Amino acid sequence: MINELKLTFPYQLDRVKEGILKQESKLKEVAGIYADAVESGGLVHIYANGHSRIAVEELVIRMGALTGFHPLLSAGLTTFTDVIGMNGIRVNQHVEKYEGMAAAMLDEVCFGSKDVLVVVTATGTTTAAVDMAIEFVKRYPRLSIVGIASEAQSTQALPKHSSGKNLYEVVVNADRGIFIDNCMPIGDLTIDFNGEHGHYQVCPLSSVGAITIVQSLNELTIKELDRRGIVHHVLRNMHLDKTEDNYNEWIKDQGQRYALSIYNPDAVQPVR
């Protein structure tokens, strides 16, 4: 019977590849903004909730990672793997619908004059992610914000946030906002299967799209820094040969940048 099964999900990767290649000029623009932040000694701050935290983990800390990326991950918004109990999915889903957490989170971060905020969310409709984008744009209208989400769902689904906006609208209407489509179809599930005993929808694509985007930006950012003549810290594969020197240098540089995220005497003052 196993020989009668047909695998189709890998073909969905073509959708991601083609969709991201169509956005190459936009990715190059974002890479330039990232490079500005890194060159200045600052940070690219990456916010995510839910499973979108996977995209953040591809940047901090990971072999091939550049220094200069700072995760904004709150345990209550990202630890979904307990399923039930005090950190269960129902509790976390309640938290991600709460407006006002973004303001509290942003109070914990100092933003430099070249720093960037990236908001990653699969759908572009999650209240917590939209709240973060709205609060950041209000406080720091002159800083860049990048949204990574489904353009289809973010533009067509009904908003959940009380502002009546999804992430797409918040980002594209910001003075320095760039929205990148993760190539996810509405609903995310890409395989629709009518079996002998039921109808099933499986195989979300959003994480694959988001990871492809962040790694594409990694590639373009290090190439842009090199084009500018900047020698930058990139973490070597820690499982091959002796990499203690590289590892320690990477951590030191990251630590210096993180210190400014906690207290930066030259921080941009938020608009209240």
Secondary structure, 3 states (H helix, E strand, C coil): CHHHCCCCHHHHHHHHHHHHHCCHHHHHHHHHHHHHHHHCCCCEEEEECHHHHHHHHCCCCCCCCECCEEEECCHHHHCCCCCCCCCCHHHHHHHCCCCCHHHHHHCCCCCCCCCEEEEECCCCCCHHHHHHHHHHHHHCCCCEEEEEECHHHHHHCCCCCCCCCCHHHHHHCCCCEEEEECCCCCCCEEEEEECCCCEEEEEECHHHHHHHHHHHHHHHHHHHHHHCCCCCCECCCCCCCCCHHHHHHHHHHHHHHHHHHHCCCCCCCCCC
